């Protein structure tokens, strides 16, 4: 799948809806907790890509990396 800005916008809408409709699936529901987890997950994301055999360089900015960071921030401890 090619990740575009439009895909990213849809993804943001989807995760916002998820938080609203299924907050029990989220570890970090406050903005402060979410941002703290986002910082931590951003630091660890390259290792996640290595561990899951994804050929992605987190230092190369693309929409998938941004989406993965936000997804991880929702549950990262």
Buried (B, 14 or more C-beta within 10 A) or exposed (E): EEBEEEBBEEBEEEBEEBBEEEEEEBEBEEEEBBEBBBEBBBEEBBEBBEEEEEEBEBEEEBBBBBBBBBBBBBEBE
